[in-house]
Amino acid sequence: MRLKILGCSGGVGGPLRSTCLQLDHDIIIDSGTGVGDLTLEEMAALRHIFLTHTHMDHISFLPLLIDSIFDRIKEPIIIHALPESIEALRKHIFNWIIWPDFSKLPSTDHPVIKFEPMRPGEKITLDGRTIEMIPVNHVVPGVGYRVEGPQGVFAFSGDTTSNDCFWQGLNARDRLDLLIVECAFTDDDLELSKKAYHYCPSLLTDDIAKLKHRPDVYITHAKPGQECVICEQVKTALQKLSIHVPVQCLTGGEIFTL
């Protein structure tokens, strides 16, 4: 598997892009502004989109992506998401007011997109890659994903704060090589983290202590300008807990081979 980080920021500005992970040539996880760095040919090659939740920084370029390639594809792009997320997209985005309903264009028999509800615990296998949906704890219904290929396994938390379900889901499997996990705020904003249902370093490290695996850890979704502080606070907190894992903060553009 080839995983490329198209977007990993909790905001925008300059080179910053919001969340989008590209898996090989045909799958993306979330569709934030990072989608915009793909060429039209790369966009047209996409066959599946897995969404973690419906906040704007994770879906903002989904309507523009679909509109840009609707006349370049012969089969609909399948959008995999929670039923609640699909309902939100139908009601608030693809509603003919904010954006055309591409699940009915150019016709209901041959649409550009197809919604496929997915529930936590379900798995989908696509060309040797198994994508498992795992519940998380966010202010709107949200999930993370565990992706297993022939040679490696990674997991992506999506947006979340303190929980047991995501970590239990990862512990239920026997391998994890790479963990991409959100940490939006510094510890100075602990109370804000709790209200917004995001991690800060102290909350994240308490939860990583629940994980039986020791993967490489990459921090995502940091607020602009806080990336270095957040990463150092995570490293310090993990050291205090005697948890020894490599920790880095994503900047965008990274490529992992698993």
SELO-610524 format. One record per residue (C-alpha): x, y, z; residue in three letters. Coordinates in Angstrom, 2 decimals, always signed. Layout:
N
PT        px        py        pz   code
PT         X         Y         Z    ALA
...
END
This chain:
258
PT        px        py        pz   code
PT     +0.00     +0.00     +0.00    MET
PT     +1.10     +3.53     -0.72    ARG
PT     -0.31     +6.15     +1.64    LEU
PT     +0.18     +9.82     +0.82    LYS
PT     -0.78    +12.66     +3.14    ILE
PT     -2.51    +15.26     +1.00    LEU
PT     -3.74    +17.31     +3.96    GLY
PT     -3.22    +17.09     +7.71    CYS
PT     -3.80    +20.53     +9.20    SER
PT     -6.49    +21.76    +11.54    GLY
PT     -6.72    +24.89     +9.39    GLY
PT     -5.52    +26.53     +6.20    VAL
PT     -3.09    +29.23     +5.18    GLY
PT     -0.05    +29.15     +2.91    GLY
PT     +0.96    +25.52     +2.37    PRO
PT     -1.48    +24.13     +4.93    LEU
PT     -4.17    +21.74     +3.71    ARG
PT     -7.03    +20.19     +5.65    SER
PT     -7.51    +16.47     +6.04    THR
PT     -7.19    +14.09     +3.12    CYS
PT     -5.27    +10.81     +2.92    LEU
PT     -4.70     +9.10     -0.44    GLN
PT     -4.41     +5.31     -0.45    LEU
PT     -2.84     +4.04     -3.65    ASP
PT     -4.45     +5.62     -6.72    HIS
PT     -8.10     +4.82     -6.09    ASP
PT     -9.02     +5.64     -2.47    ILE
PT     -9.06     +8.73     -0.30    ILE
PT     -9.97     +9.04     +3.35    ILE
PT    -11.76    +12.36     +3.92    ASP
PT    -11.82    +15.10     +1.33    SER
PT    -10.55    +18.32     +2.84    GLY
PT     -8.63    +20.96     +0.91    THR
PT     -5.75    +18.53     +0.32    GLY
PT     -7.82    +17.08     -2.53    VAL
PT     -7.09    +20.21     -4.53    GLY
PT     -3.46    +19.20     -5.03    ASP
PT     -4.46    +16.20     -7.13    LEU
PT     -4.46    +16.50    -10.88    THR
PT     -7.68    +15.97    -12.80    LEU
PT     -6.35    +12.60    -13.93    GLU
PT     -5.63    +11.60    -10.32    GLU
PT     -9.08    +12.74     -9.24    MET
PT    -10.72    +10.78    -12.04    ALA
PT     -8.86     +7.63    -10.94    ALA
PT    -10.53     +7.70     -7.52    LEU
PT    -13.12     +5.00     -6.98    ARG
PT    -13.82     +5.13     -3.24    HIS
PT    -14.04     +7.86     -0.61    ILE
PT    -14.17     +6.95     +3.07    PHE
PT    -15.38     +9.73     +5.36    LEU
PT    -14.69     +9.99     +9.08    THR
PT    -17.35    +12.65     +9.74    HIS
PT    -18.99    +15.67     +8.13    THR
PT    -17.18    +18.68     +9.56    HIS
PT    -16.18    +21.14     +6.87    MET
PT    -12.43    +20.63     +7.09    ASP
PT    -12.96    +16.96     +6.23    HIS
PT    -15.50    +17.34     +3.39    ILE
PT    -14.93    +20.84     +2.03    SER
PT    -13.54    +19.74     -1.35    PHE
PT    -15.88    +16.79     -1.85    LEU
PT    -18.45    +18.79     -3.87    PRO
PT    -15.74    +20.42     -5.99    LEU
PT    -14.00    +17.11     -6.58    LEU
PT    -17.19    +15.53     -7.89    ILE
PT    -18.03    +18.51    -10.06    ASP
PT    -14.52    +18.58    -11.55    SER
PT    -14.57    +15.01    -12.83    ILE
PT    -18.22    +14.10    -13.41    PHE
PT    -17.70    +13.99    -17.18    ASP
PT    -14.42    +12.04    -16.91    ARG
PT    -15.66     +8.89    -15.15    ILE
PT    -17.79     +5.99    -16.33    LYS
PT    -18.62     +4.44    -12.96    GLU
PT    -19.84     +6.30     -9.88    PRO
PT    -17.45     +7.13     -7.07    ILE
PT    -18.61     +5.30     -3.96    ILE
PT    -18.77     +7.32     -0.76    ILE
PT    -18.51     +5.15     +2.36    HIS
PT    -19.67     +6.77     +5.60    ALA
PT    -21.88     +6.45     +8.63    LEU
PT    -25.62     +6.60     +7.83    PRO
PT    -25.78     +9.82     +9.86    GLU
PT    -22.99    +11.34     +7.77    SER
PT    -24.70    +10.38     +4.53    ILE
PT    -27.94    +11.93     +5.72    GLU
PT    -26.09    +15.14     +6.59    ALA
PT    -24.49    +15.29     +3.14    LEU
PT    -27.82    +14.75     +1.42    ARG
PT    -29.62    +17.31     +3.56    LYS
PT    -27.01    +20.06     +3.79    HIS
PT    -24.64    +19.74     +0.80    ILE
PT    -26.02    +17.77     -2.14    PHE
PT    -29.44    +19.39     -1.81    ASN
PT    -29.66    +21.50     -5.00    TRP
PT    -29.23    +24.64     -2.86    ILE
PT    -25.63    +24.41     -1.70    ILE
PT    -24.66    +21.98     -4.47    TRP
PT    -26.36    +19.78     -7.07    PRO
PT    -27.33    +16.28     -6.03    ASP
PT    -24.75    +14.25     -7.93    PHE
PT    -26.29    +11.03     -6.66    SER
PT    -28.99    +11.79     -9.24    LYS
PT    -26.86    +13.34    -11.97    LEU
PT    -26.62    +12.93    -14.86    PRO
PT    -29.45    +10.49    -14.07    SER
PT    -30.66     +8.33    -11.20    THR
PT    -29.66     +5.26    -13.22    ASP
PT    -26.14     +6.53    -13.91    HIS
PT    -25.13     +8.87    -11.06    PRO
PT    -21.69    +10.35    -10.47    VAL
PT    -21.65     +9.34     -6.82    ILE
PT    -23.15     +6.46     -4.89    LYS
PT    -23.59     +6.50     -1.12    PHE
PT    -22.80     +3.28     +0.73    GLU
PT    -23.67     +3.33     +4.45    PRO
PT    -21.09     +1.69     +6.67    MET
PT    -21.27     +0.98    +10.39    ARG
PT    -18.57     +0.60    +13.04    PRO
PT    -17.13     -2.90    +13.02    GLY
PT    -17.83     -3.41     +9.35    GLU
PT    -15.00     -4.17     +6.93    LYS
PT    -14.64     -3.68     +3.20    ILE
PT    -11.93     -5.42     +1.19    THR
PT    -10.79     -3.72     -2.00    LEU
PT     -8.00     -5.30     -4.05    ASP
PT     -6.30     -6.83     -1.04    GLY
PT     -6.79     -3.86     +1.29    ARG
PT     -9.21     -4.30     +4.17    THR
PT    -10.71     -1.10     +5.58    ILE
PT    -12.37     -1.44     +8.97    GLU
PT    -14.54     +1.31    +10.47    MET
PT    -13.96     +1.96    +14.20    ILE
PT    -16.09     +4.29    +16.36    PRO
PT    -14.59     +7.36    +18.03    VAL
PT    -15.84    +10.13    +20.31    ASN
PT    -16.50    +13.44    +18.55    HIS
PT    -19.07    +16.20    +18.77    VAL
PT    -20.81    +14.79    +15.68    VAL
PT    -21.01    +11.11    +14.74    PRO
PT    -17.50    +10.11    +13.74    GLY
PT    -15.25     +7.16    +13.07    VAL
PT    -11.67     +6.20    +12.45    GLY
PT    -10.34     +3.51    +10.13    TYR
PT     -7.92     +0.61    +10.37    ARG
PT     -6.46     -0.38     +7.00    VAL
PT     -4.67     -3.67     +6.48    GLU
PT     -2.75     -4.59     +3.37    GLY
PT     -0.54     -7.51     +2.36    PRO
PT     +2.54     -6.02     +4.05    GLN
PT     +1.39     -3.60     +6.72    GLY
PT     -1.34     -1.95     +8.77    VAL
PT     -2.15     +1.65     +9.56    PHE
PT     -4.92     +3.35    +11.48    ALA
PT     -6.35     +6.86    +11.30    PHE
PT     -8.33     +8.28    +14.19    SER
PT    -10.28    +10.97    +12.40    GLY
PT    -11.39    +13.62    +14.92    ASP
PT    -11.90    +12.45    +18.48    THR
PT    -11.21    +12.99    +22.14    THR
PT    -10.86    +10.59    +25.08    SER
PT    -12.54     +7.25    +24.43    ASN
PT    -12.12     +3.50    +24.82    ASP
PT    -13.79     +2.30    +21.64    CYS
PT    -11.09     +3.32    +19.13    PHE
PT     -8.30     +1.82    +21.21    TRP
PT    -10.25     -1.36    +21.90    GLN
PT    -10.86     -1.70    +18.18    GLY
PT     -7.13     -1.49    +17.49    LEU
PT     -6.27     -3.85    +20.35    ASN
PT     -8.66     -6.43    +18.95    ALA
PT     -6.29     -6.90    +16.00    ARG
PT     -2.81     -8.35    +16.16    ASP
PT     -0.86     -5.74    +14.22    ARG
PT     -0.46     -1.99    +13.87    LEU
PT     +2.56     -0.44    +12.16    ASP
PT     +1.51     +3.18    +11.78    LEU
PT     -0.92     +5.32    +13.77    LEU
PT     -2.09     +8.70    +12.49    ILE
PT     -3.91    +10.35    +15.36    VAL
PT     -5.36    +13.79    +15.85    GLU
PT     -4.18    +16.26    +18.47    CYS
PT     -5.73    +19.63    +17.76    ALA
PT     -4.76    +21.76    +20.76    PHE
PT     -1.91    +22.31    +23.19    THR
PT     -2.31    +21.44    +26.85    ASP
PT     -2.90    +25.13    +27.53    ASP
PT     -6.27    +24.59    +25.86    ASP
PT     -7.28    +21.50    +27.80    LEU
PT    -10.78    +22.75    +28.57    GLU
PT    -11.34    +23.84    +24.98    LEU
PT    -10.22    +20.39    +23.83    SER
PT    -12.85    +18.79    +26.03    LYS
PT    -15.61    +21.12    +24.82    LYS
PT    -14.68    +20.63    +21.16    ALA
PT    -14.18    +16.86    +21.56    TYR
PT    -10.56    +16.94    +20.40    HIS
PT     -7.35    +15.65    +21.86    TYR
PT     -4.65    +17.73    +23.48    CYS
PT     -1.33    +16.07    +24.41    PRO
PT     -2.28    +15.05    +27.95    SER
PT     -5.59    +13.52    +26.84    LEU
PT     -3.97    +11.77    +23.88    LEU
PT     -1.14    +10.22    +25.86    THR
PT     -3.58     +8.92    +28.47    ASP
PT     -5.37     +7.10    +25.66    ASP
PT     -2.23     +5.85    +23.89    ILE
PT     -1.43     +4.13    +27.18    ALA
PT     -4.45     +1.90    +26.46    LYS
PT     -2.90     +0.66    +23.21    LEU
PT     -1.12     -2.69    +23.32    LYS
PT     +0.71     -2.01    +20.05    HIS
PT     +3.73     +0.28    +19.69    ARG
PT     +3.43     +1.72    +16.18    PRO
PT     +5.10     +4.80    +14.77    ASP
PT     +2.86     +7.70    +15.78    VAL
PT     +2.17    +10.71    +13.60    TYR
PT     +0.20    +13.68    +14.87    ILE
PT     -2.39    +15.26    +12.59    THR
PT     -5.01    +18.03    +12.75    HIS
PT     -2.87    +20.42    +14.82    ALA
PT     -4.07    +24.00    +14.86    LYS
PT     -1.95    +26.21    +12.56    PRO
PT     +1.17    +27.48    +14.29    GLY
PT     +0.88    +25.01    +17.18    GLN
PT     +2.33    +21.96    +15.47    GLU
PT     +5.78    +21.96    +17.08    CYS
PT     +4.46    +22.73    +20.57    VAL
PT     +1.86    +19.96    +20.36    ILE
PT     +4.39    +17.40    +19.15    CYS
PT     +6.88    +18.21    +21.90    GLU
PT     +4.17    +18.08    +24.55    GLN
PT     +3.10    +14.65    +23.31    VAL
PT     +6.68    +13.37    +23.39    LYS
PT     +7.21    +14.70    +26.91    THR
PT     +3.96    +13.22    +28.19    ALA
PT     +4.73     +9.81    +26.67    LEU
PT     +8.17     +9.80    +28.27    GLN
PT     +6.61    +10.47    +31.67    LYS
PT     +4.39     +7.43    +31.12    LEU
PT     +7.44     +5.38    +30.02    SER
PT     +5.84     +4.78    +26.63    ILE
PT     +8.53     +4.57    +23.97    HIS
PT     +7.20     +5.14    +20.46    VAL
PT     +8.53     +7.35    +17.66    PRO
PT     +6.38    +10.51    +17.43    VAL
PT     +6.35    +13.08    +14.64    GLN
PT     +3.96    +15.78    +13.48    CYS
PT     +2.70    +15.48     +9.91    LEU
PT     +3.38    +18.44     +7.66    THR
PT     +1.76    +17.16     +4.45    GLY
PT     +3.23    +15.37     +1.49    GLY
PT     +4.56    +12.41     +3.44    GLU
PT     +4.44     +9.03     +1.71    ILE
PT     +4.32     +5.74     +3.59    PHE
PT     +4.72     +2.30     +2.08    THR
PT     +3.06     -0.50     +3.99    LEU
END
